Amino acid sequence: MLHKNINYRRHQNLRAKRKAEFVLDKIWGHTNITLRAIGIGASTHSKACSCYMCGNPRKYFKELTVQEQRYQEAIYE
């Protein structure tokens, strides 16, 4: 069993900050953002967006997810 030590957690934290830095800089065009400023809000909860375009379709539109649609198709074939 792999025990995740402090070095692994630091690596994951830095990876999340770099991803947030990339999104802010390259996609949104915000420059002059430091990793410290990103780390205040992004490193602990840098999860994907959950808006109606990215989130679960069942929550917003009362539709089945892609996996559920595939399962329904497999059953009724």
N, C-alpha and C positions, 0 to 999 in steps of 0.2 A: 504494500500500500504506500502510495506516495504522500508524504507529509509536506504540505505547502509551508515553506518557511518564510521569513521576512524578505528574503531576496526575491522570491516569486511574487509576493504581494507588491513589493516596490516596482518590479518589472510590469505587472499588470496595471498599476496605478500610472506609471509613466506612459504605457501604451494607450491608456484611455485619454490621457492629457494630449498626447500627440495626435490622436484621432480627432479630438475636439478642436485642436489647433488647425488641423487640415481642413475640417469642415468650415470653421470660421474664416480662414484665410482664403482658401481656394474656391469654395462654393459661395459663401456669402460676401466675400470681398473685404472683410474686416482685417485691417493690418494693425501692427503695433500692439498685439495682444501677447502678453507674457504667459509662460506656463504657470506662474504663480497665480495670475488672475484667472486663468482657466481652472486651476485646481481648487479654487474656492467653491465653485459650484459644480464642476463637471466630473471631477475624478471619482467622486463617491457615487454618483448616480447617472453616469453617462450611458443611458439606455436609449434604444431607438425611439423615434417619435411614435406617439399613439393617437395621432389625429385621425379623422375619418378616412383619409387616403391611405394611411400606413397601418392603421390598427385593425382590430378584429371586425370583420364585416357583420358578424352576428350581433355585436354590440350596437353598431350604428344603423344597419339596414335590415336587421332581422333575417339575414341570409346565412346559408351554410358556408363554412370555410372550404377551401380548395380540397383539403383532405377528406372532409365529410362528403363533398360532391363526388369525389373519386370512389369513395366507399359505396355510396348510393348507386353509382353507375355499375360498379362491380357486382352488386347484389342483383340488380334487375336485368342483367344481360342474359 
